[in-house]
Amino acid sequence: GSSVGVDNSFLVETPTIAPPVVAPEHDEASWTDDWSILPVVFYSPETNFGFGLAIIRSLAFPEDNPSISTVALGIIYTTKGQLITRLEPDLRLGNSGFINMVLRYQRYPTRYFDPAVRPDDPGEPFDESSLIGHIDGRIRLAGRFRAGLRWEYRYNDVDETVPGGTLEQSGYPGLGTYFASGIGPVVSF
């Protein structure tokens, strides 16, 4: 018998060399240190037309942090004279710490509708100004489970009511000026 020779030399693997991994240089315009400016336009029956601006800054805090933090500022004004501003830093401290803060100021001219009055009642105008917010700190306990404390606060001022009007005579708690505050546990997953 004769044997047939098979040339398998073409099946021998040739070594490949992967290109070297090069760390990207820090670029001031990178997505970890970036600004976004967004227009806001909307309509609702309570506000009519509203327009404003949202400004968001993304950054690594501290600079070598692998988690991205954001600071957002929003300003809205409506055709009914309502003003809403909101500042919200959302800080990631490494992979284990998290601090979220909200500070919101709003001036809200609106109307009071007495439930005992006809449905077609135009309501009674009044102004309400508020400073509302919270500070929230959490740490990672296991996986995505985090726990910490939150302090919430609200300063409210209801003014420019109709003198002797239905709202003023209602005796509702919270008319005038008040401050409310509280602290408690917060858990997130």
Backbone as CSV, one residue per row, in Angstrom:
resi,resn,N_x,N_y,N_z,CA_x,CA_y,CA_z,C_x,C_y,C_z
1,GLY,0.749,-1.129,0.000,0.000,0.000,0.000,0.820,1.237,0.000
2,SER,0.206,2.094,-0.586,0.849,3.397,-0.633,0.094,4.363,0.276
3,SER,0.783,5.292,0.790,0.140,6.291,1.625,0.211,7.633,0.918
4,VAL,-0.837,8.367,1.112,-0.885,9.686,0.498,-0.498,10.692,1.572
5,GLY,0.425,11.498,1.282,0.854,12.503,2.255,-0.026,13.748,2.167
6,VAL,-0.394,14.270,3.330,-1.216,15.484,3.385,-0.372,16.595,3.988
7,ASP,-0.355,17.693,3.298,0.415,18.828,3.793,-0.473,19.677,4.714
8,ASN,-0.213,19.599,6.013,-0.984,20.381,6.996,-0.231,21.623,7.455
9,SER,0.807,21.983,6.794,1.615,23.106,7.263,0.834,24.426,7.252
10,PHE,-0.157,24.520,6.391,-0.941,25.765,6.334,-1.871,25.901,7.538
11,LEU,-2.089,24.825,8.309,-2.948,24.882,9.482,-2.214,25.364,10.727
12,VAL,-0.916,25.473,10.661,-0.142,25.920,11.810,-0.497,27.374,12.090
13,GLU,-0.843,27.626,13.356,-1.238,28.988,13.713,-0.035,29.899,13.713
14,THR,-0.231,31.063,13.161,0.834,32.054,13.220,0.524,32.990,14.376
15,PRO,1.509,33.304,15.159,1.241,34.160,16.315,0.790,35.552,15.874
16,THR,-0.187,36.110,16.633,-0.638,37.472,16.357,-0.260,38.348,17.537
17,ILE,0.045,39.528,17.252,0.411,40.476,18.307,-0.674,41.534,18.354
18,ALA,-1.337,41.634,19.533,-2.397,42.633,19.700,-1.771,44.011,19.763
19,PRO,-2.466,44.989,19.214,-1.921,46.348,19.308,-1.865,46.771,20.775
20,PRO,-0.901,47.577,21.135,-0.793,47.989,22.538,-1.998,48.830,22.945
21,VAL,-2.402,48.668,24.200,-3.500,49.460,24.738,-2.915,50.773,25.224
22,VAL,-3.449,51.846,24.700,-2.955,53.168,25.055,-4.049,53.883,25.833
23,ALA,-3.710,54.347,27.002,-4.682,55.087,27.808,-4.942,56.427,27.141
24,PRO,-6.243,56.798,27.042,-6.536,58.091,26.415,-6.022,59.231,27.288
25,GLU,-5.538,60.258,26.628,-5.082,61.424,27.369,-6.293,62.177,27.895
26,HIS,-6.092,62.860,29.018,-7.201,63.644,29.579,-7.482,64.822,28.660
27,ASP,-8.702,64.909,28.220,-9.131,65.976,27.331,-10.141,66.823,28.082
28,GLU,-9.933,68.125,28.112,-10.846,69.010,28.840,-12.283,68.882,28.352
29,ALA,-12.481,68.452,27.113,-13.827,68.342,26.555,-14.348,66.904,26.628
30,SER,-13.765,66.074,27.484,-14.227,64.690,27.566,-15.586,64.623,28.243
31,TRP,-16.255,63.492,28.110,-17.604,63.352,28.666,-17.589,63.322,30.187
32,THR,-16.423,63.174,30.803,-16.370,63.181,32.263,-16.233,64.586,32.824
33,ASP,-16.097,65.558,31.985,-15.954,66.935,32.431,-16.621,67.807,31.373
34,ASP,-17.958,67.748,31.318,-18.663,68.300,30.185,-19.842,69.155,30.632
35,TRP,-20.257,70.064,29.774,-21.423,70.914,29.992,-22.497,70.561,28.980
36,SER,-23.758,70.570,29.428,-24.902,70.437,28.534,-25.856,71.581,28.838
37,ILE,-26.356,72.219,27.803,-27.330,73.299,27.966,-28.536,72.918,27.135
38,LEU,-29.684,72.792,27.802,-30.894,72.313,27.139,-32.029,73.318,27.288
39,PRO,-32.710,73.665,26.195,-33.883,74.532,26.305,-35.076,73.732,26.841
40,VAL,-35.972,74.422,27.549,-37.178,73.793,28.094,-38.372,74.611,27.627
41,VAL,-39.346,73.949,26.990,-40.581,74.592,26.551,-41.714,73.615,26.832
42,PHE,-42.821,74.110,27.440,-43.939,73.226,27.748,-45.224,74.031,27.891
43,TYR,-46.316,73.309,28.009,-47.629,73.912,28.256,-48.390,73.002,29.206
44,SER,-49.092,73.617,30.171,-50.033,72.886,31.019,-51.130,73.864,31.426
45,PRO,-52.307,73.362,31.776,-53.392,74.266,32.159,-53.057,75.127,33.381
46,GLU,-52.263,74.601,34.318,-51.934,75.348,35.537,-50.913,76.457,35.293
47,THR,-50.099,76.302,34.245,-49.017,77.251,34.025,-49.132,78.034,32.724
48,ASN,-49.965,77.604,31.804,-49.951,78.076,30.414,-48.586,77.707,29.831
49,PHE,-48.013,78.589,29.028,-46.726,78.265,28.418,-45.597,78.534,29.398
50,GLY,-44.645,77.633,29.401,-43.459,77.789,30.230,-42.227,77.623,29.376
51,PHE,-41.176,78.323,29.747,-39.930,78.209,29.014,-38.780,78.417,29.985
52,GLY,-37.640,77.876,29.629,-36.493,78.012,30.503,-35.268,77.332,29.955
53,LEU,-34.396,76.990,30.873,-33.098,76.467,30.518,-32.653,75.475,31.579
54,ALA,-32.023,74.392,31.150,-31.401,73.441,32.064,-29.920,73.381,31.709
55,ILE,-29.075,73.559,32.707,-27.628,73.498,32.519,-27.121,72.347,33.381
56,ILE,-26.375,71.423,32.760,-25.892,70.245,33.477,-24.389,70.143,33.278
57,ARG,-23.682,69.952,34.367,-22.228,69.774,34.313,-21.904,68.376,34.812
58,SER,-21.199,67.599,34.000,-20.732,66.269,34.385,-19.254,66.367,34.710
59,LEU,-18.843,65.739,35.806,-17.444,65.810,36.185,-17.055,64.649,37.080
60,ALA,-15.781,64.339,37.094,-15.256,63.352,38.027,-14.857,64.118,39.287
61,PHE,-15.396,63.713,40.438,-15.150,64.420,41.691,-14.862,63.412,42.781
62,PRO,-13.650,63.300,43.314,-12.453,64.016,42.880,-12.036,63.572,41.487
63,GLU,-10.988,64.200,40.953,-10.630,64.034,39.543,-10.379,62.589,39.126
64,ASP,-9.842,61.746,40.011,-9.543,60.361,39.654,-10.688,59.396,39.958
65,ASN,-11.876,59.920,40.274,-13.030,59.092,40.617,-13.578,58.404,39.365
66,PRO,-13.800,57.087,39.402,-14.357,56.390,38.231,-15.858,56.654,38.035
67,SER,-16.558,57.100,39.069,-17.992,57.401,38.955,-18.174,58.868,38.595
68,ILE,-19.154,59.149,37.757,-19.380,60.504,37.271,-20.405,61.224,38.145
69,SER,-20.071,62.438,38.555,-20.972,63.301,39.313,-21.600,64.305,38.360
70,THR,-22.744,64.851,38.756,-23.381,65.896,37.959,-23.845,67.034,38.864
71,VAL,-23.896,68.210,38.301,-24.489,69.375,38.949,-25.453,69.951,37.926
72,ALA,-26.730,70.054,38.301,-27.748,70.545,37.372,-28.396,71.811,37.923
73,LEU,-28.659,72.757,37.033,-29.361,73.989,37.368,-30.467,74.166,36.355
74,GLY,-31.680,74.362,36.833,-32.815,74.589,35.958,-33.542,75.858,36.338
75,ILE,-33.954,76.618,35.351,-34.716,77.852,35.569,-35.890,77.840,34.608
76,ILE,-37.106,78.006,35.151,-38.325,77.999,34.333,-39.172,79.216,34.713
77,TYR,-39.750,79.855,33.712,-40.682,80.962,33.915,-41.904,80.691,33.053
78,THR,-43.095,80.939,33.601,-44.319,80.684,32.843,-45.028,81.989,32.493
79,THR,-45.940,81.908,31.525,-46.699,83.100,31.133,-47.704,83.515,32.204
80,LYS,-47.884,82.709,33.250,-48.710,83.116,34.396,-47.864,83.721,35.512
81,GLY,-46.583,84.020,35.216,-45.712,84.686,36.185,-45.112,83.751,37.227
82,GLN,-45.108,82.465,36.975,-44.549,81.504,37.919,-43.066,81.310,37.618
83,LEU,-42.255,81.271,38.667,-40.816,81.095,38.538,-40.408,79.881,39.352
84,ILE,-39.651,78.982,38.735,-39.151,77.804,39.431,-37.665,77.675,39.105
85,THR,-36.828,77.616,40.151,-35.399,77.380,39.974,-35.031,76.148,40.789
86,ARG,-34.073,75.381,40.278,-33.677,74.150,40.961,-32.184,73.930,40.756
87,LEU,-31.475,73.736,41.856,-30.064,73.395,41.829,-29.930,72.005,42.437
88,GLU,-29.264,71.083,41.705,-29.168,69.708,42.195,-27.782,69.121,41.949
89,PRO,-26.888,69.208,42.944,-25.625,68.479,42.855,-25.851,67.007,43.209
90,ASP,-25.316,66.123,42.405,-25.418,64.672,42.606,-23.987,64.147,42.580
91,LEU,-23.377,64.001,43.758,-21.959,63.717,43.855,-21.698,62.253,44.172
92,ARG,-20.851,61.632,43.373,-20.439,60.233,43.565,-19.023,60.253,44.141
93,LEU,-18.872,59.709,45.321,-17.573,59.682,45.982,-17.005,58.281,45.872
94,GLY,-16.317,58.008,44.783,-15.836,56.660,44.514,-17.018,55.762,44.205
95,ASN,-16.872,54.478,44.462,-17.959,53.538,44.220,-18.777,53.265,45.469
96,SER,-18.450,53.923,46.591,-19.166,53.576,47.812,-19.946,54.726,48.437
97,GLY,-19.696,55.969,48.068,-20.385,57.102,48.678,-21.201,57.885,47.675
98,PHE,-22.269,58.507,48.180,-23.210,59.198,47.313,-23.816,60.340,48.114
99,ILE,-23.762,61.561,47.580,-24.406,62.713,48.221,-25.284,63.379,47.171
100,ASN,-26.561,63.568,47.514,-27.499,64.234,46.619,-28.106,65.404,47.374
101,MET,-28.143,66.560,46.722,-28.730,67.756,47.326,-29.695,68.375,46.329
102,VAL,-30.767,68.932,46.841,-31.708,69.674,46.004,-32.028,70.972,46.731
103,LEU,-31.948,72.059,46.009,-32.376,73.353,46.517,-33.277,73.942,45.444
104,ARG,-34.539,74.150,45.795,-35.513,74.653,44.827,-36.194,75.886,45.400
105,TYR,-36.228,76.947,44.620,-36.993,78.142,44.972,-38.089,78.279,43.935
106,GLN,-39.299,78.538,44.411,-40.380,78.784,43.468,-41.268,79.912,43.972
107,ARG,-41.661,80.738,43.046,-42.659,81.790,43.294,-43.816,81.412,42.404
108,TYR,-44.941,81.154,43.034,-46.028,80.511,42.312,-47.340,81.268,42.492
109,PRO,-47.601,82.297,41.673,-48.938,82.901,41.694,-49.935,81.869,41.159
110,THR,-50.990,81.641,41.878,-51.964,80.627,41.466,-53.346,81.020,41.982
111,ARG,-54.274,80.078,41.975,-55.646,80.365,42.417,-56.112,79.313,43.408
112,TYR,-56.908,79.763,44.365,-57.517,78.874,45.348,-58.967,78.629,44.917
113,PHE,-59.347,77.358,44.868,-60.715,76.983,44.516,-61.360,76.353,45.738
114,ASP,-62.382,77.002,46.270,-63.107,76.482,47.430,-63.963,75.306,46.971
115,PRO,-63.802,74.135,47.600,-64.570,72.961,47.176,-66.082,73.139,47.316
116,ALA,-66.519,74.098,48.151,-67.957,74.291,48.349,-68.574,75.203,47.292
117,VAL,-67.748,75.809,46.453,-68.231,76.753,45.443,-68.483,76.007,44.132
118,ARG,-69.286,76.605,43.272,-69.621,75.996,41.975,-68.374,75.621,41.190
119,PRO,-68.479,74.602,40.338,-67.334,74.189,39.520,-66.858,75.268,38.545
120,ASP,-67.730,76.191,38.150,-67.323,77.234,37.208,-66.727,78.465,37.896
121,ASP,-66.503,78.392,39.217,-65.901,79.490,39.965,-64.477,79.746,39.446
122,PRO,-64.108,80.994,39.131,-62.780,81.285,38.590,-61.656,81.165,39.621
123,GLY,-61.983,80.993,40.871,-60.961,80.875,41.906,-60.481,82.225,42.393
124,GLU,-59.748,82.172,43.475,-59.279,83.381,44.138,-57.744,83.431,44.047
125,PRO,-57.168,84.523,43.526,-55.708,84.559,43.345,-54.958,84.693,44.673
126,PHE,-53.788,84.052,44.725,-52.844,84.239,45.822,-51.450,83.873,45.325
127,ASP,-50.439,84.329,46.047,-49.048,84.020,45.707,-48.460,83.130,46.793
128,GLU,-47.630,82.221,46.356,-46.924,81.341,47.291,-45.464,81.296,46.875
129,SER,-44.569,81.557,47.825,-43.135,81.444,47.591,-42.604,80.344,48.498
130,SER,-41.704,79.509,47.952,-41.190,78.374,48.730,-39.707,78.184,48.478
131,LEU,-39.018,77.756,49.515,-37.649,77.285,49.429,-37.689,75.855,49.954
132,ILE,-37.419,74.900,49.061,-37.631,73.482,49.366,-36.354,72.725,49.022
133,GLY,-36.034,71.711,49.800,-34.870,70.923,49.427,-34.580,69.775,50.357
134,HIS,-33.481,69.113,50.060,-33.000,68.033,50.920,-31.504,67.830,50.713
135,ILE,-30.897,67.229,51.706,-29.516,66.755,51.625,-29.566,65.289,52.015
136,ASP,-28.974,64.467,51.174,-29.102,63.020,51.293,-27.711,62.417,51.156
137,GLY,-27.266,61.674,52.141,-25.977,61.000,52.067,-26.156,59.502,52.267
138,ARG,-25.572,58.703,51.374,-25.696,57.240,51.461,-24.343,56.584,51.213
139,ILE,-24.194,55.394,51.797,-23.018,54.582,51.514,-23.472,53.211,51.028
140,ARG,-22.611,52.570,50.249,-22.933,51.245,49.723,-22.688,50.218,50.817
141,LEU,-23.708,49.399,51.062,-23.583,48.335,52.050,-23.233,47.008,51.389
142,ALA,-23.935,46.662,50.305,-23.669,45.427,49.568,-24.264,45.564,48.172
143,GLY,-23.462,45.294,47.143,-23.963,45.389,45.772,-24.526,46.766,45.497
144,ARG,-25.780,46.815,45.105,-26.448,48.102,44.829,-27.280,48.598,46.009
145,PHE,-27.198,47.944,47.116,-27.955,48.318,48.313,-27.204,49.416,49.062
146,ARG,-27.868,50.571,49.237,-27.268,51.719,49.918,-28.188,52.199,51.034
147,ALA,-27.589,52.780,52.060,-28.371,53.313,53.179,-27.677,54.564,53.704
148,GLY,-28.477,55.440,54.314,-27.924,56.667,54.866,-28.991,57.506,55.523
149,LEU,-28.768,58.824,55.540,-29.688,59.778,56.161,-30.091,60.852,55.159
150,ARG,-31.297,61.386,55.359,-31.791,62.491,54.543,-32.382,63.549,55.466
151,TRP,-32.022,64.810,55.197,-32.624,65.949,55.882,-33.435,66.702,54.841
152,GLU,-34.728,66.867,55.099,-35.606,67.627,54.207,-36.062,68.893,54.907
153,TYR,-36.312,69.924,54.130,-36.745,71.195,54.693,-37.654,71.915,53.712
154,ARG,-38.472,72.792,54.266,-39.372,73.602,53.440,-39.684,74.892,54.196
155,TYR,-39.430,76.008,53.525,-39.837,77.314,54.011,-40.895,77.789,53.044
156,ASN,-42.048,78.154,53.558,-43.174,78.515,52.706,-43.758,79.845,53.155
157,ASP,-44.168,80.651,52.195,-44.796,81.932,52.499,-45.971,82.127,51.557
158,VAL,-47.179,82.040,52.094,-48.398,82.317,51.326,-48.752,83.772,51.604
159,ASP,-48.678,84.576,50.552,-48.978,85.997,50.724,-49.815,86.481,49.562
160,GLU,-50.135,87.731,49.587,-50.953,88.364,48.562,-52.254,87.613,48.330
161,THR,-52.923,87.270,49.432,-54.263,86.688,49.328,-55.275,87.822,49.190
162,VAL,-56.480,87.485,48.792,-57.547,88.477,48.713,-57.974,88.802,50.148
163,PRO,-57.841,90.070,50.589,-58.211,90.417,51.979,-59.678,90.068,52.255
164,GLY,-59.894,89.294,53.316,-61.248,88.876,53.684,-61.833,87.826,52.764
165,GLY,-60.998,87.269,51.848,-61.477,86.290,50.878,-61.656,84.908,51.478
166,THR,-62.119,84.004,50.636,-62.416,82.636,51.063,-61.177,81.934,51.615
167,LEU,-60.017,82.092,50.959,-58.797,81.439,51.430,-58.384,81.979,52.789
168,GLU,-58.388,83.285,52.929,-57.997,83.898,54.197,-58.929,83.466,55.333
169,GLN,-60.201,83.311,55.054,-61.178,82.914,56.075,-61.205,81.408,56.315
170,SER,-60.564,80.638,55.450,-60.632,79.176,55.562,-59.954,78.647,56.816
171,GLY,-58.935,79.351,57.302,-58.227,78.887,58.485,-57.322,77.690,58.224
172,TYR,-57.033,77.405,56.957,-56.164,76.270,56.648,-54.801,76.445,57.309
173,PRO,-54.263,75.374,57.885,-52.908,75.454,58.433,-51.922,75.732,57.297
174,GLY,-50.890,76.482,57.574,-49.893,76.763,56.546,-50.094,78.088,55.847
175,LEU,-51.195,78.775,56.114,-51.352,80.112,55.554,-50.358,81.027,56.259
176,GLY,-49.817,81.976,55.542,-48.779,82.827,56.112,-47.419,82.190,55.871
177,THR,-46.564,82.242,56.889,-45.197,81.748,56.758,-44.975,80.577,57.697
178,TYR,-44.270,79.553,57.208,-43.894,78.444,58.086,-42.622,77.781,57.598
179,PHE,-41.969,77.057,58.500,-40.778,76.289,58.192,-40.997,74.884,58.724
180,ALA,-40.735,73.893,57.910,-40.846,72.484,58.325,-39.539,71.790,57.970
181,SER,-39.116,70.888,58.843,-37.852,70.225,58.643,-37.888,68.855,59.300
182,GLY,-37.151,67.911,58.752,-37.091,66.591,59.354,-35.893,65.811,58.842
183,ILE,-35.457,64.859,59.637,-34.345,64.002,59.258,-34.744,62.552,59.491
184,GLY,-34.283,61.676,58.608,-34.630,60.283,58.776,-33.785,59.389,57.892
185,PRO,-33.954,58.075,58.075,-33.167,57.120,57.285,-33.660,57.059,55.845
186,VAL,-32.745,56.709,54.941,-33.095,56.510,53.542,-32.353,55.250,53.053
187,VAL,-33.058,54.451,52.277,-32.514,53.207,51.743,-32.797,53.184,50.247
188,SER,-31.839,52.717,49.455,-32.058,52.622,48.016,-31.425,51.357,47.480
189,PHE,-31.969,50.894,46.376,-31.401,49.749,45.671,-31.334,50.103,44.197
